[in-house]
């Protein structure tokens, strides 16, 4: 029996007309920006996969690396360094020497969407790339989703129902394929400035992930916490 064909990611993807056309204009307005589908970054065989929403206009869309050079990346990369998942706490550009350790970062949607709001059809089209990334993870890998859209995208990629694995900040779900899914509010400027997500809240999620990976904490099937944001 032949193996199913992999969805091979390419930075030249133009499958979503609205996003593709938007990026054409972005390249005109900002000729020095990456302004293409942003590839995943980090370890090819991670212990932790982090799934964000989509590239930010002046962050990953500018630099070509997830969460690099924008406000959301400030808290994320500092936290990754604090918990041993990166070699330095700051991510400014692709030549800054940053390396992830046992960690990989991707997005539910690989292209910058207008107003940071991808349409449902775009999430579905891009979902095949996320499905491919999840398919080749070791069954003991932890997956951290940043926000409800990323949470839904992971479940979609795995053919699972949201009703069985509800999103909530600090929630933890043992998935049928052996992966453990951790939820966090997105580390966006809005969430951190309004204190919907504090540094301590974010650190607590990573402390739990680290303990899980070290085998010091059991993982219930589903532990719900704060409601979705």
Order of alpha helices (4+ residues) and beta strands (2+ residues): alpha-beta-beta-alpha-alpha-beta-alpha-beta-alpha-beta-beta-alpha-alpha-beta
